[in-house]
Structures are given as C-alpha cells and as structure tokens.
Amino acid sequence: MTDAQPTPGPLAGLRVLELADEKGQFCGKLLGDLGADVVKIEPPGGEPSRRVGPFLDDVPHPERSLSFWYYNTSKRSITLNLKAAYGRQLFRSLAAAADVVLETFPPGFMASLGLDYELLCQQNRRLIQCSLTPFGQTGPWRDYLSSDLLHMAAGGEMASSGYDEADVPNGPPVAPGGGNAWHMGCHYACMAILAALVDRTLSGQGQYIDASIHEACALTTEAAIASYVYRGEVLRRQTGRHHAANHTPRTQFRAKDGRYVCALLGGRLNPRFVRNLADLLDTYGMAGDLRDPKYQDPAVIAESTSHIIDDLVANFIASLPAEEAYHAAQERGFTWGVVRAPEDLLDDPHLHDRGFWKQVEHPELGRSFTYPGEAAIFSDSPWQLSRRAPLIGEHNLEIFCDELELSRAELVVLAESRVI
C-alpha cells in the first residue's frame, strides 16, 4: 500500500482529528482503515506511544515502534502544540471543517484550553466529538489513574480468568492478553461515533460522546453480571474455558505433538452426540465402549461423563497431532480447535485463502511488512490499509500549507517556536 492509493472505503469523505494516545489510537485506526481521512495530531517530537516496543530490528526509535505501526495505519500525522495559543487557533481552524474529533485527554483538559465541545460546535454544528477516557467525564473515579491491566481487574475480566481448584488450588486471577481494555474501549467508541454519524444524517447536528473504558469493560464480562443480577450466581474461574457457577468438564487436551486441542463436550453429551463421537473415535480404532447400547440412556451418559471425556476423548487426542485431531473432528461436525500461538496464524491456510494478510510498503525503509487485515470483506466499499503509520509530522506541509494556506516561511517559524 502507498500514499498514492485512494481510500474508497465506507467512511470515505469524512475527516477525523485524532488526539489520542494508546487508549484511543485503535479507534482511529478502525475509522481510517474504513476510509476516513484520519489526521493524527501529535505533540512536537511525536506521541509517547511511538516509544513503546518492540522495535524493528530491536533498534529503539520513535519511527520503528511495531506497536505504533500497527495501531496507526491509514492515518496522516501533523505536529501541533495545543498549549500554545497559536497552536489552539490552528486546531480550531481544523475542527471547523472536520467531522469527528477523537480525544483521550483527562476530563476537563480540552475545556481548560478553550477547546471544549460547546465552543468547537459553535463554528461547526455538525461536529462530533468523542472523549474516550478511563472512567468517563463524571463520577467519583473520573480522575483516577489507570492502565490496561488495572481495567482488566476493575472491569471484571480478570476475576473470570485463571484456573479452577482442581488444577491450581487457591489460584490467583490471571490477566487476559495485553491491550484488551484499550481494544474494548476503542471498539465501543468507534460504534458510538458511527451511530452519531448516522444520527447526523437525519438531524444535521453533531453531538458529544462521553466514552468510558471502564464501562466498556463492564459490558464485556459475558454472562457474569447477568447471572449474578438475575440468578444470584457467582461465576467462577475455570481452566481454559468459560467461567461458570458450577464445575464444568474440561476442554483442553494435550495432543501427541505437545500442543493443545480445545474440545467442547460438556453440555453436549446426549445419545446422538455419543453415537457421532463413537464414529469419530472408531475411525482410529479408539471408540472403547462407546458402541455399547447403554449409552442410549441419558442417565448412563451423565454417570459416565468423566469416563467419556477424561479417558476416551483425552486418549484419542493424545494419540494424534493437534492439527489432525482438530480437522478430523471438524469434518464430523464437532466444535474442536487447536490452541495456536499468534505467530502460527501467519501460516493459516484459511486466512491466506481469504487474503487476510496484507503487505504494507514502508518506502523510507525500502521494505514491505506483513500486517493483519480486515475482519469483514466489503463488496462495494472496500476496507484497506491505505498507508503505513505516518512519520512524525509527515503531513505538516500538506495540511498547514495546502489546506490552511500557511506559507512555508510561516511553517519554519512555527517549528522554531515549537508550535508544531
């Protein structure tokens, strides 16, 4: 992908001003990859998330952060010091022609600069502003400090992740993978922005969105909150499977090659399922006693659950490589899968068949790199990575001179005075 390619996605024609750090940059990426013109506004010297590793070739540098690369595709970058009076004036000029402002500053910060939504919308009544913060603009926690890890704890996810008593007695809660809280907040912020854009087509009026990462996390605890509210049940951690009020059959089994297969069996054991399971295992001569007519009695199946799962299925999977067990089961309609490392996905034939992996050019390095692609394929308004993440202030000339009509001499003065 290069800068010369158009961005004809479903959000083409929309201008987004992004004032976002690691909490909100994924939201900007989602909008940019869908075709919006996302202008990332960074402080002079670059946004701090550029200094988050890992780095290309293990060389720490703000232009070589692989994390920044991924979360900032399809954006342009300008540098602008909002604490400078003229910097704020330039921002107001940009906001006057923008569709969306996405910002992740602490509550009240934009207002302290005279850039609160009430003032911005006076010059652009169609403007939508989304403020994505850890705990929202109001409430007793609004000024609390947080992190992705702490959101996993406070939002309820960590309490549901870990091991059951049989595997790790008195085991502690375990955090899900890094970045999940930011992803949740960004997904909900993106949905809110899209909903506000739809509303604007009807009302002609923009609006302000107060998005809370904590509330996004609280919305994504699966059935935990609903089970407690409506049934009084506390869902407990279980190894490698969903939390539940009571112990459920295990789902993870080690295969012959040392990898794990996730096989969903609990809650599915009935006479028909057992017959199909016997057919699968018998393909390899390992059906054991599953052909016995006694397994047509649901009561016998219930009494034999441990034997079926912990003996027959476990031994079957242990006799085969994980991928072979997975595909053999799927071909017979069983919900099984291999526990894969993220890097294993690069060789996934299904993802390759659908063109999921994209090659993105980095002209300044004379190289291209593999990036993850889209979650949905649009038939008429294609999603695409229109460009690699921008260099610091890469588009200052385009936006300040070509759009705001500043001269190059003025740009030099602004740079020397640290306004840009």
Sequence and secondary structure as in RCSB ss.txt:
>XXXX:A:sequence
MTDAQPTPGPLAGLRVLELADEKGQFCGKLLGDLGADVVKIEPPGGEPSRRVGPFLDDVPHPERSLSFWYYNTSK
RSITLNLKAAYGRQLFRSLAAAADVVLETFPPGFMASLGLDYELLCQQNRRLIQCSLTPFGQTGPWRDYLSSDLL
HMAAGGEMASSGYDEADVPNGPPVAPGGGNAWHMGCHYACMAILAALVDRTLSGQGQYIDASIHEACALTTEAAI
ASYVYRGEVLRRQTGRHHAANHTPRTQFRAKDGRYVCALLGGRLNPRFVRNLADLLDTYGMAGDLRDPKYQDPAV
IAESTSHIIDDLVANFIASLPAEEAYHAAQERGFTWGVVRAPEDLLDDPHLHDRGFWKQVEHPELGRSFTYPGEA
AIFSDSPWQLSRRAPLIGEHNLEIFCDELELSRAELVVLAESRVI
>XXXX:A:secstr
  TTS   STTTT EEEEE  TTTHHHHHHHHHTT EEEEEE TT  GGGG S BGGG   TT BHHHHHHTTTE
EEEE  TTSHHHHHHHHHHHTT SEEEE   TTHHHHTT  HHHHHHH TT EEEEEESS SSSTTTT    HHH
HHHHTSTGGGSS  TTTSTT      STTHHHHHHHHHHHHHHHHHHHHHHHHS   EEEEEHHHHHHTTSTTHH
HHHHHH    EEETTEEEESS     EEE TTS EEEE  TTT SHHHHHHHHHHHHTTT  TTTTSGGGGSHHH
HHHTHHIIIIIIIHHHHHTS HHHHHHHHHHTT  EEE   GGGGGG HHHHHTT  EEEEETTTTEEEEE   S
S  SSS     S    TTTTHIIIIIIIT   HHHHHHHHHTT  
